[in-house]
């Protein structure tokens, strides 16, 4: 049974830990993340971008696959399926398909239009028990074609969006999607403190969790970040393990070409990455 993120993140904020959102791309990804969450007794959020949803043939396929796995793998920890960086139409489609949580990324609209569309989606989602994440100040890097430069959000704007009834807020504090460049300045903790004060008790979201040093992650959690998104790191781990298997010629030994064998090292690498993150975020044993 899928749940919204509202309750799990309220608990995380009070308990000073964060729940990881791990993006899924296929069956292996989903299964690896769910099994790790169960083994770690940790709540988990499965992130689905519109591009990944399309790749998996649509949001309904995703919801049906996850629901099937919850039953087949006997998963008892809280699990949310969350639309990541959704457009307005994408958010409507995800609600319709049975997602338990959505993110509406209205950061590229003028603030007035962002507010209007956010309000509309909040009313619709809340009537169905679905949680809503909003974004202020675009997150740097590229996410499904939307490129942001690592902007820093305005705490007053954050307050304005938080007051619309959203459940969680993603605010840019110099974080970016993908790999961090050599000259990255680090997270802006002064702004994070201001945003946290302005929007209290709302849980905050940190996008672009890949490559942020551990001490910065811990400090962000202490300042009210209760959800951290991880995507690139799992992709890199999966690719590296698959490459190693093929370069060692394992796919040419016996039935090593069987996709279940070929994808197994990558699957294990995702599990290891997710476990490491859950330990860092402090969500182990919190289900």
C-alpha positions in Angstrom: 0.0 0.0 0.0 1.6 3.3 -1.1 1.6 6.2 1.3 2.1 9.9 0.9 5.3 11.5 2.2 3.5 13.8 4.6 3.7 11.5 7.7 7.1 10.0 7.0 8.7 13.4 6.5 7.0 15.0 9.5 8.5 12.2 11.6 11.9 12.7 9.9 11.9 16.4 10.7 11.0 15.8 14.3 13.6 13.0 14.6 16.3 15.0 12.8 17.0 12.5 10.0 16.1 12.5 6.3 14.3 10.0 4.0 16.0 9.3 0.7 14.2 9.7 -2.6 15.9 7.3 -5.0 14.9 7.7 -8.6 13.8 4.5 -10.5 14.3 3.7 -14.1 13.3 0.0 -14.5 12.4 -3.2 -12.6 16.0 -3.8 -11.3 16.2 -0.3 -9.9 12.9 -0.5 -8.1 13.5 -4.0 -6.7 17.0 -3.0 -5.4 15.7 0.1 -3.6 12.6 -1.6 -2.1 14.7 -4.6 -0.8 17.3 -2.3 0.7 14.6 -0.2 2.4 13.1 -3.4 3.9 16.5 -4.7 5.0 17.3 -1.4 6.6 13.8 -1.0 8.1 13.7 2.5 6.5 10.9 4.5 4.9 11.7 5.2 1.2 10.5 7.5 -1.6 10.7 6.2 -5.2 11.2 9.2 -7.5 9.9 9.0 -11.0 10.8 11.8 -13.5 8.5 12.3 -16.5 11.3 11.0 -18.8 11.6 7.8 -16.7 7.9 7.4 -16.6 7.7 7.6 -20.4 10.6 5.2 -20.7 8.7 2.7 -18.5 5.7 3.1 -20.9 3.7 5.4 -18.6 2.8 6.2 -15.0 0.2 3.4 -14.7 2.9 0.8 -15.5 5.1 2.3 -12.8 2.3 2.2 -10.2 1.3 -1.3 -11.1 4.9 -2.5 -11.0 5.5 -1.0 -7.6 2.3 -2.3 -6.1 3.1 -5.8 -7.5 6.5 -5.7 -5.9 5.2 -4.5 -2.5 3.1 -7.6 -2.4 5.6 -10.0 -4.1 8.6 -8.9 -2.0 6.4 -8.6 1.2 7.5 -5.0 1.8 6.2 -3.6 5.0 8.1 -0.3 5.4 6.4 3.0 4.2 6.8 3.5 0.5 5.8 6.5 -1.6 5.8 6.9 -5.4 6.7 10.5 -6.1 6.6 12.4 -9.3 9.9 14.2 -9.6 10.0 17.7 -11.3 6.6 17.3 -12.7 5.1 19.7 -15.2 1.5 20.9 -14.6 0.1 18.2 -17.0 2.5 15.6 -15.7 1.3 16.2 -12.1 -2.4 15.7 -13.3 -1.4 12.5 -15.1 0.5 11.2 -12.0 -2.4 11.9 -9.7 -4.7 10.1 -12.1 -2.3 7.1 -12.3 -2.3 6.5 -8.6 1.0 8.2 -7.5 1.0 8.9 -3.7 3.0 12.1 -4.0 3.8 14.7 -6.6 6.3 17.4 -7.1 5.1 20.3 -9.2 8.1 22.2 -10.6 6.7 25.6 -11.3 10.1 27.3 -10.8 10.3 28.4 -14.4 6.9 30.2 -14.3 6.6 33.8 -13.1 5.9 33.6 -9.4 2.2 34.6 -9.8 1.6 31.8 -12.2 3.6 29.3 -10.1 1.3 30.2 -7.1 -1.9 29.8 -9.1 -1.0 26.4 -10.5 0.4 25.2 -7.2 -2.8 26.1 -5.4 -4.9 24.2 -8.0 -2.7 21.1 -7.7 -2.7 21.3 -3.9 -6.5 21.3 -3.7 -6.8 18.4 -6.1 -4.0 16.3 -4.5 -5.1 16.9 -0.9 -8.6 15.8 -1.7 -7.1 12.4 -2.6 -4.6 12.2 0.2 -1.6 12.8 -2.1 1.3 15.0 -0.9 2.7 17.9 -2.9 6.3 19.2 -3.1 6.8 22.6 -4.6 10.1 24.3 -5.7 11.4 27.8 -5.3 14.5 28.9 -7.2 15.6 26.4 -9.8 18.0 23.7 -8.7 21.2 23.8 -10.8 22.3 21.3 -13.4 20.0 19.5 -15.8 16.9 17.5 -15.0 14.8 16.3 -18.0 15.9 19.2 -20.2 15.4 21.9 -17.5 18.7 23.6 -16.8 19.3 25.6 -13.6 22.5 27.3 -12.4 22.3 26.4 -8.8 20.3 29.4 -7.8 19.7 30.4 -4.2 16.0 30.7 -3.3 14.5 33.8 -1.7 13.2 33.0 1.8 10.2 35.4 1.4 9.2 33.6 -1.8 9.6 30.2 0.0 7.3 31.4 2.7 4.7 32.5 0.1 4.8 29.1 -1.6 4.8 27.2 1.7 1.7 29.0 2.8 -0.2 27.6 -0.2 -0.7 24.4 1.6 2.1 22.3 0.0 3.5 19.5 2.2 7.2 19.9 1.5 9.4 22.5 -0.1 12.4 22.2 -2.3 14.5 25.4 -2.2 17.7 26.0 -4.1 20.7 26.6 -1.8 23.4 26.3 -4.4 22.8 22.5 -4.9 22.8 21.1 -8.4 21.7 17.9 -10.2 24.4 15.5 -11.5 28.1 15.7 -10.8 29.4 18.7 -9.0 32.0 20.8 -10.8 35.5 21.4 -9.3 34.7 25.0 -8.5 31.4 24.4 -6.7 31.0 26.8 -3.8 29.1 24.4 -1.5 25.7 24.7 0.1 24.5 28.1 1.4 23.7 27.3 5.0 22.8 30.9 5.9 20.0 30.9 3.4 18.9 27.4 4.5 18.6 28.6 8.1 16.5 31.6 6.9 14.3 29.4 4.8 13.9 26.9 7.6 12.8 29.7 10.0 10.4 31.2 7.5 8.7 28.0 6.6 8.8 26.1 10.0 7.6 23.4 10.6 7.6 22.4 6.9 10.0 19.6 5.9 12.6 20.8 3.4 14.0 18.9 0.4 17.5 18.8 -0.9 17.8 18.0 -4.6 21.0 16.9 -6.1 22.2 14.7 -3.2 25.0 13.1 -5.3 28.4 14.4 -4.5 27.5 16.7 -1.6 30.1 16.0 1.2 28.8 14.0 4.2 29.3 16.8 6.7 27.3 19.2 4.6 24.5 16.6 4.3 24.4 16.2 8.1 24.4 19.9 8.6 21.5 20.4 6.1 19.5 17.7 8.0 20.1 19.5 11.3 18.7 22.6 9.7 15.4 21.0 8.6 16.1 19.1 5.5 14.0 15.9 5.7 14.1 14.5 2.2 17.2 14.1 0.0 17.1 13.1 -3.6 19.6 10.7 -5.0 19.7 9.7 -8.6 23.1 10.1 -10.4 25.0 8.2 -7.7 22.9 5.0 -8.3 23.3 5.4 -12.1 27.1 5.7 -11.8 27.3 2.7 -9.4 25.2 0.6 -11.7 27.2 1.6 -14.8 30.6 0.9 -13.1 29.5 -2.6 -11.9 28.1 -3.5 -15.3 31.2 -2.3 -17.1 33.4 -4.3 -14.8 31.4 -7.5 -15.4 31.6 -7.1 -19.2 35.2 -6.0 -19.3 36.1 -9.1 -17.2 34.5 -11.2 -20.0 31.9 -12.6 -17.5 29.1 -12.3 -20.1 31.0 -14.8 -22.3 31.4 -17.5 -19.6 28.6 -20.1 -19.6 25.3 -18.4 -19.4 26.8 -15.1 -18.4 24.9 -13.3 -21.1 21.6 -14.1 -19.4 20.2 -10.6 -18.5 19.5 -11.7 -14.9 23.3 -12.5 -14.6 24.4 -9.5 -16.7 22.4 -7.0 -14.6 23.1 -8.6 -11.2 26.3 -6.8 -10.4 24.7 -3.4 -11.2 21.7 -4.4 -9.0 23.9 -5.2 -6.1 25.8 -1.9 -6.6 22.5 0.1 -6.4 21.6 -1.8 -3.2 25.0 -0.9 -1.6 24.7 2.8 -2.7 21.1 3.0 -1.2 22.2 1.4 2.1 25.1 3.8 2.4 22.8 6.8 1.8 20.1 5.5 4.3 22.9 5.2 6.9 24.1 8.7 6.2 20.6 10.2 6.2 19.8 8.5 9.6 16.7 6.7 8.3 17.8 3.2 9.2 15.4 1.6 11.7 13.0 4.4 11.4 10.2 2.6 9.6 
